[in-house]
């Protein structure tokens, strides 16, 4: 997807959108993390942390699962809003499984400030 950086934040507008969506999911659901992913068609999938007795998924794992369940074939980007200092290895692995090793994983603070961008990796 072709886009430009915004002057005020230096963040691609489409990346800013998924950070905002992830932040909203976190706040709306009162969960530790919110996440959003963008697929190859530009569709977004938003999720929060899942904490059931029988099922535990991070917000990013849940967002990737939602994308897969909806027929996404690849990911362009992923964002997670959390108090953590780095995306979890399991989160990066889920993004990598669908999007490939170069898919950017944006890590944002609870206030929406971008802390880092890391490729999903190998």
C-alpha positions as a Markdown table, in Angstrom:
| # | Residue | x | y | z |
|---|---|---|---|---|
| 1 | Unk | 0.0 | 0.0 | 0.0 |
| 2 | Unk | 1.4 | 3.4 | -1.0 |
| 3 | Unk | 1.2 | 6.1 | 1.6 |
| 4 | Unk | 3.1 | 9.1 | 2.9 |
| 5 | Unk | 4.4 | 10.1 | 6.3 |
| 6 | Unk | 2.5 | 12.7 | 8.3 |
| 7 | Unk | 4.5 | 15.8 | 9.2 |
| 8 | Unk | 3.3 | 16.0 | 12.7 |
| 9 | Unk | 4.1 | 12.4 | 13.8 |
| 10 | Unk | 6.4 | 11.0 | 11.2 |
| 11 | Unk | 4.2 | 7.9 | 11.1 |
| 12 | Unk | 2.6 | 6.6 | 8.0 |
| 13 | Unk | -1.2 | 7.5 | 8.2 |
| 14 | Unk | -2.2 | 3.9 | 7.7 |
| 15 | Unk | 0.1 | 2.8 | 10.5 |
| 16 | Unk | -1.2 | 5.6 | 12.7 |
| 17 | Unk | -4.7 | 4.2 | 12.0 |
| 18 | Unk | -3.9 | 0.7 | 13.3 |
| 19 | Unk | -2.2 | 2.2 | 16.4 |
| 20 | Unk | -5.4 | 4.2 | 17.1 |
| 21 | Unk | -7.6 | 1.1 | 16.6 |
| 22 | Unk | -5.4 | -0.9 | 18.9 |
| 23 | Unk | -5.5 | 1.7 | 21.5 |
| 24 | Unk | -9.2 | 1.9 | 21.3 |
| 25 | Unk | -9.6 | -1.8 | 21.7 |
| 26 | Unk | -7.4 | -1.8 | 24.8 |
| 27 | Unk | -9.4 | 1.0 | 26.4 |
| 28 | Unk | -12.8 | -0.2 | 25.4 |
| 29 | Unk | -12.3 | -3.7 | 26.7 |
| 30 | Unk | -10.2 | -2.8 | 29.7 |
| 31 | Unk | -7.5 | -5.3 | 28.7 |
| 32 | Unk | -3.7 | -5.1 | 29.1 |
| 33 | Unk | -3.1 | -5.0 | 25.4 |
| 34 | Unk | -4.9 | -3.9 | 22.2 |
| 35 | Unk | -3.7 | -4.8 | 18.7 |
| 36 | Unk | -4.6 | -4.3 | 15.1 |
| 37 | Unk | -3.3 | -5.8 | 11.9 |
| 38 | Unk | -3.7 | -4.6 | 8.3 |
| 39 | Unk | -4.0 | -7.3 | 5.6 |
| 40 | Unk | -2.8 | -7.2 | 1.9 |
| 41 | Unk | -6.1 | -5.6 | 0.8 |
| 42 | Unk | -6.0 | -2.9 | 3.5 |
| 43 | Unk | -8.6 | -4.4 | 5.7 |
| 44 | Unk | -8.0 | -4.1 | 9.5 |
| 45 | Unk | -8.6 | -6.6 | 12.3 |
| 46 | Unk | -8.7 | -5.3 | 15.9 |
| 47 | Unk | -8.5 | -7.3 | 19.1 |
| 48 | Unk | -7.7 | -7.2 | 22.8 |
| 49 | Unk | -6.1 | -9.7 | 25.1 |
| 50 | Unk | -8.1 | -13.0 | 25.6 |
| 51 | Unk | -7.9 | -14.4 | 29.1 |
| 52 | Unk | -10.2 | -17.4 | 29.7 |
| 53 | Unk | -9.5 | -20.4 | 31.8 |
| 54 | Unk | -9.2 | -22.5 | 28.7 |
| 55 | Unk | -7.7 | -20.0 | 26.2 |
| 56 | Unk | -5.1 | -17.4 | 26.6 |
| 57 | Unk | -4.1 | -15.2 | 23.6 |
| 58 | Unk | -2.3 | -11.9 | 23.4 |
| 59 | Unk | -4.0 | -9.1 | 21.6 |
| 60 | Unk | -1.8 | -9.5 | 18.6 |
| 61 | Unk | -2.2 | -13.2 | 18.4 |
| 62 | Unk | -6.0 | -12.7 | 18.5 |
| 63 | Unk | -5.9 | -10.0 | 15.8 |
| 64 | Unk | -3.8 | -12.3 | 13.5 |
| 65 | Unk | -6.2 | -15.2 | 14.2 |
| 66 | Unk | -9.2 | -12.9 | 13.2 |
| 67 | Unk | -7.4 | -12.0 | 10.0 |
| 68 | Unk | -6.8 | -15.6 | 9.1 |
| 69 | Unk | -10.3 | -16.6 | 10.0 |
| 70 | Unk | -11.6 | -13.8 | 7.7 |
| 71 | Unk | -9.5 | -15.0 | 4.7 |
| 72 | Unk | -6.5 | -12.7 | 4.9 |
| 73 | Unk | -3.6 | -14.2 | 2.9 |
| 74 | Unk | -0.9 | -11.8 | 4.2 |
| 75 | Unk | -0.2 | -8.8 | 6.5 |
| 76 | Unk | 1.2 | -5.4 | 5.6 |
| 77 | Unk | 1.6 | -4.3 | 9.2 |
| 78 | Unk | 0.7 | -5.0 | 12.8 |
| 79 | Unk | 0.4 | -2.8 | 15.9 |
| 80 | Unk | 0.2 | -3.5 | 19.6 |
| 81 | Unk | -0.5 | -1.0 | 22.3 |
| 82 | Unk | 0.9 | -2.2 | 25.6 |
| 83 | Unk | 3.0 | -1.1 | 28.6 |
| 84 | Unk | 5.6 | -3.7 | 27.6 |
| 85 | Unk | 9.0 | -2.6 | 26.3 |
| 86 | Unk | 9.1 | -4.9 | 23.3 |
| 87 | Unk | 6.7 | -7.1 | 21.3 |
| 88 | Unk | 6.6 | -10.6 | 22.7 |
| 89 | Unk | 8.4 | -13.3 | 20.6 |
| 90 | Unk | 5.1 | -15.2 | 20.3 |
| 91 | Unk | 3.4 | -12.1 | 18.9 |
| 92 | Unk | 6.2 | -11.5 | 16.3 |
| 93 | Unk | 6.0 | -15.2 | 15.4 |
| 94 | Unk | 2.2 | -15.0 | 14.7 |
| 95 | Unk | 2.7 | -11.9 | 12.5 |
| 96 | Unk | 5.6 | -13.6 | 10.7 |
| 97 | Unk | 3.5 | -16.7 | 10.0 |
| 98 | Unk | 1.0 | -14.7 | 8.1 |
| 99 | Unk | 2.9 | -11.7 | 6.9 |
| 100 | Unk | 6.5 | -12.9 | 6.6 |
| 101 | Unk | 9.7 | -11.8 | 8.3 |
| 102 | Unk | 9.7 | -8.2 | 7.0 |
| 103 | Unk | 6.2 | -7.3 | 8.3 |
| 104 | Unk | 6.6 | -4.4 | 10.6 |
| 105 | Unk | 5.4 | -4.7 | 14.2 |
| 106 | Unk | 4.7 | -1.3 | 15.7 |
| 107 | Unk | 4.9 | -1.1 | 19.4 |
| 108 | Unk | 3.0 | 1.8 | 21.0 |
| 109 | Unk | 2.6 | 3.0 | 24.6 |
| 110 | Unk | -0.9 | 3.1 | 26.2 |
| 111 | Unk | -1.1 | 6.8 | 25.2 |
| 112 | Unk | -0.6 | 5.8 | 21.5 |
| 113 | Unk | 3.0 | 7.1 | 21.3 |
| 114 | Unk | 5.1 | 4.9 | 18.9 |
| 115 | Unk | 7.9 | 3.3 | 20.9 |
| 116 | Unk | 9.4 | 1.1 | 18.2 |
| 117 | Unk | 9.0 | -0.6 | 14.9 |
| 118 | Unk | 10.4 | -4.1 | 14.6 |
| 119 | Unk | 10.3 | -6.5 | 11.7 |
| 120 | Unk | 8.5 | -9.8 | 12.6 |
| 121 | Unk | 11.9 | -11.5 | 12.0 |
| 122 | Unk | 13.0 | -15.0 | 11.2 |
